[in-house]
Amino acid sequence: MGKQLVISISREFGSGGHEIAAKLAERLDLVFYDRSMLDEIAAEMNADAAELHKYDEKPTNHLLSRRVGNHTNSYEEIIAQFQFDYIRKKAESGESFVVVGRCSETVLKDYDCLMSVFVTGDKEQKIQRVMERYDISESDAYSKMRRHDKSRKQYHNKYSDFKWGDARYYDMCINSSPLGVDKTVNVLETMLKKEQENNLLRVNKSAF
């Protein structure tokens, strides 16, 4: 797409946000980053990737963690900082990409190329999606959804300047339930292309 573009997708559990992000990256021919970035980080550190994945996007366990100055023994915080540094490095390199979660809308907030999106969904549709994906009962799906969203909220609010899901701080918030995954991707693709065209027009006009 020419000019650097970084798309941050935050999502409620069961909203299809991860699938939407992956399809949007494919549609725009952009690199896609999610929890698999820990595999690359682990390889660089010669560490066990499975151990790193245990602490991915998890809130700090205050009972087992301790902080002295800028140093912490919290695996959750250490893994979070690894990922923040990783996506900063990718943005600094000039690469265009789509990234899911990891407080990326805050970590990369100083980049003009950033577009941040929050994907939400209706409760019933989210529960149904979780039931089908994990082959579990409605009550178990609801419990799983609440548990994951609580964890994501705590994680996000620890490292971010604003509350998770607060529409005022994202470039776009979208409910995927009425449209479904593919049509939501269509809307986001159209919005992003228009935004890039508007930015290009503003740049061209400023030259006169």
ZIFENFEN-V675396 format. One record per run of one state. SS is the DSSP state (A for helix, B for strand, O for the rest). FROM is the first residue (numbers start at 1). LEN is the number of residues. Records with the same first field share a line. If there is no record, write none. Layout:
SS: FROM-LEN + FROM-LEN
//
This chain:
O: 1-5 + 12-5 + 29-2 + 34-3 + 46-3 + 54-13 + 69-2 + 73-2 + 93-4 + 101-3 + 108-6 + 121-2 + 135-3 + 160-7 + 170-2 + 176-4 + 207-2
B: 6-6 + 31-3 + 67-2 + 71-2 + 97-4 + 114-7 + 172-4
A: 17-12 + 37-9 + 49-5 + 75-18 + 104-4 + 123-12 + 138-22 + 167-3 + 180-27
//
